[in-house]
Amino acid sequence: MILKKRQEKLKKINDLKKIHERRKRTAEGELQLLKASIAGDMIKASFKGDTTLCDPVNFAKDKQQVYCDKHFWDNANDNSDCKDPD
């Protein structure tokens, strides 16, 4: 009788530990996704160009194309506006 109750309590404790570990892994996964998202945003921000430099007066046409493709790679509208500001 006592041994049976003890086994039941140990099983309950082990079940609670498993639930805790599952929740912990879920939270760690969400944290990793958040970190990856922030890192992606930082990378995009570091490539953001200056639209005033897109003016053909500042660059030769071939250098302008390279600049636009390098700094406005993630947004097709900004890229096309950079290549043809008129």
Order of alpha helices (4+ residues) and beta strands (2+ residues): alpha-alpha-alpha
